[in-house]
Amino acid sequence: MAQNWEDLLFAHWPVPADVMRLLVPRELQVDTFEGRAWMGIVPFRMSGVRLCGMPALPGLSAFPELNVRTYVTAGGKPGVWFFSLDAANRIAVAVARSWFQLPYFYARMETEARGHEIVYRSRRTDRRGLGERFEAAYQPAGEYFRAQPGTLEYFLAERYCLYAHRRDGAILRSEIHHAQWELQNARARIGVNTMAESLGVQLFGEPLLHFAKLQEVVVWTPQSLRA
């Protein structure tokens, strides 16, 4: 599938590695940077969602999305583990749950651009959720840069696959192709954030913030690591 990610905020908090270990399947290694695991909450907008080589369908190809994630490795390949993904499109939620085996939830979501600032609101209304909410206003605050290998920014951003857990216990990997991230430092006012509460994780202090204006992405069909 091809898709675009727009007006994306990376908000990251350090989490003790032993806490994260309890939340991630044992088949996956929890990635740490200088001994700490990280949890990311990532609001953005999807656009141009389509099968590769096919046109985007009006009404189905653009919607807000919100991810709760951490970072893992399997077979020596670093990637992303999603605790939840909220989207304001019921069809996208159903397809992603079925095809990618990802924990998608339907949510009522609003985004608004006010000058350089993005105002973002999400409330999970899916019956499988607990009404999780996220509200923030954020904007870029600096020049574009590309993260260098060995830095925390590179560790958090430059990952080119995602992992999922199939119902039969198999771990799935989906390759993700895109250019290196063009990041900016960011400012954010987070008014409400209950996205990690159901995980039993408390997010302390100010998050590390980065902004990305646009990323064009291709996501490949998931493959079982048992294959």
C-alpha angles and dihedrals in degrees: 000000000000121000143155125231113208136187092002125183121200107202111179133184127186114243127188110263093230090056092050091047089065092055101048126072112264091238089069127070113228108234118224135187114213089343098309130106119216135220119204130199109196124186119185144132126263120215137168092027108175146128109276110271093018130099121254114258117235112247094016104060105062129052142124120272135190125197133196108197151155135194129261143163132220125178090358093301117118118218148145128283115201121211090184142348121201121198135176093225121083095199092051090050092052094045095047092048091051102038104033098025089229125152097250122169132190114242138174104244138177131188128184132178114221104182106298092343125093116210110203131184129176133174120178111230097169111124088231091062137068100235094273113189138199127180125172146144116216143167142174117272110188148014124310116266140171116229117245123228112266095032126111090241091057091047092053101040111029102075122130106192141042130217130216137179117235119213092250089058099259119138113230128204124201117192116226122202123197141126120273111284119266099213135186129192110253145205123218140178106206109195101173129015121165096144096114099039096093088055091056091241122137115207109211129195132354116330127235104253133206133165131208122189100201141355124181110211143186117198118196129215112279118257127201116245087217091066 
